[in-house]
Every structure is written in C-alpha cells, then in structure tokens.
Amino acid sequence: MACRRPPSSKAWRRFAAALLSVSLLACNGSVADGTAGAIPEVAASALPAQARETIALIRKGGPFPYRRDGIVFGNFEEKLPARARGYYREYTVRTPGAKDRGARRIVAGKGGELYYTDDHYNSFRRIKEP
C-alpha cells in the first residue's frame, strides 16, 4: 500500500472556499451578503380582494382590524432581503371563514416595498403596484 502525499494548503483552501460557496447557495438561495434569493413578483390586481384591502389600509396608515397588525416582522425565515430589525412590519390579510388570523399576511418594508405570503411566511411574492 502506497502512502499518499497530503494535499497542499492551497488545495485545501480552494476546497474549503468551494464548499462554503455551495453551502451558502443551498441556504434558501442566500449569498454571502445575507440577501435573499430572487423573490417572484405578483401584480396587486392578481391578489385576493382582502389583500388589496389590506394594501389600501397600509398605504393610508390604518385603522387596522387586527390587534397585531403593524408589529415588527423579524424575517427569521430569511426569505426577504436582510435588513435591520424593525425594517419590516406585518399585516393580516383576512381569510374568509377562518376563526383566527389565518396564514395570509402582507409584510411592508420601510422603503415602501410590499410582500405577500399566503402560507404563513414559507414563501413570499413581491407585490407590484401600478
């Protein structure tokens, strides 16, 4: 049995860098700067009527029907672009027939951008407004 020479430190560094790159891309499409991968878009007009009502309330500053509307959205799922805590706020989109708040939300960024989720933060679509 022949002894192999250990790989050079340069080869190990290249291997580690490649492994890190693959690991970062595997985490929800994230990249080294902490931004989320591409987020699909949806026209506001294509959303349910209740979502359009919530958008109108957000744009005029309320009043909101749910006590928790306007609370800080922590982005713990890291599905939205990374921002400082407090950048995002969440609002309930009424779900007809639901006995609780349901799974539908709109998350608003301080920059005016809006995101819609109908599966309680598992996925988001950026809302395009006219």
N, C-alpha and C positions, 0 to 999 in steps of 0.2 A: 504494500500500500504506500503510495507516494504522498509526501506531505505537500500541501498547497501553501503557497505564499499568501499571507493576508492581503486583502485589498489595500491600496494606498489610501491615505487620509483624504486625498482629493476625490477618489471614487466614492468613499463613504459620504462625503459632503454632498456630492451630486445625488446620491441615492436618497439621503435624508431630505434634500430640497424637493426632489420629485415626489416623495412620499407625503410631505407636508402639503404640496400643491394639490395632490389627489384628495387628501383628507379635507382640505378647505372647500374644494368644489363639491364634495359629497354632502356637505352640511347645508342642505336647503339651497344649494346654488350660491352659497356665500363665497365671498372672496376675501382676501387678506384685509381689506379696509373695513370690513364689517357691514357692507351694504348687502341688502337682499338681492336675490337674483331677479330676473325680469318678471315684472308683475303684469299680468294681462289687463287689458282695459275693457270697460263696458260703457256704453252710452247711457247717460242718466235716463233717457227716454225708454231704454230697454229694461230698466229696473221695475220691480213691482211698485204699484201706486203708493204703498205705505213707505217705501224707501224714498220716493220723490217727495212725499210729505215731510219726512224727516230732514231731507236736504233743505227744504224751504225753511223749516224751523231753525236749522243750524245757521243758515245764511242771515236770518233776521234776529238771531240771538235768543230764541225761545218764545214763549214758555214751553218747557218740555214736559211730556206726560209722565215720565218715569223718574223716580227719585234719584236713580244712579246716572241719569243722563248727564254728560259733561264731565264725568270723572276721568282721571288720568288713565290712559291706556299704556300699560308697561311694555308692550311689544316683547314679552318674554319668549314668545314663539319664534321671534326673529324673522318674521315673514315680511315685515315692512323695512324700508331703509332705516339703518341705525341712526338714532337721534338722541339728544339728551332727554333725561326723564322729564316728563311734563310737556314734551313737544306734541304728543298725540292725546286726543280726547275721544271717548267713545260715546255713542248714542244708540239707543234701542230703535230698531225698526219693528213696529208692531206686526205680530204674526196672528192673523185671524184664527180664532178657535183655540189659541194657546192659553193655558191657565197661568203661565208665568211669562217672563220676558221673551222666551223663545231663543233661537240661535242667531237671529239676524241682527247685524249691527252695521253702523257706519262709523268709521274712525276718521277723524278730521285732524290734519296737521296744522301747525301754526302758520305755515305758508299758504294755507287755503286749499291744499290738496285733500281729496276725499277718497276713501277706500271702502268697498262694500264686501261684507262676508255674510254668507247665508248658512255657514256651517260652524259657527262659534269659533272663529279665528284659525280654522285649519287651512283656509285658503282665502285670498283676497283678490279683488279686481279694482284697479284704479278707475274712478268714475270720471268720465269725460263729460263736461258740461258745454252747452253751446256758448 
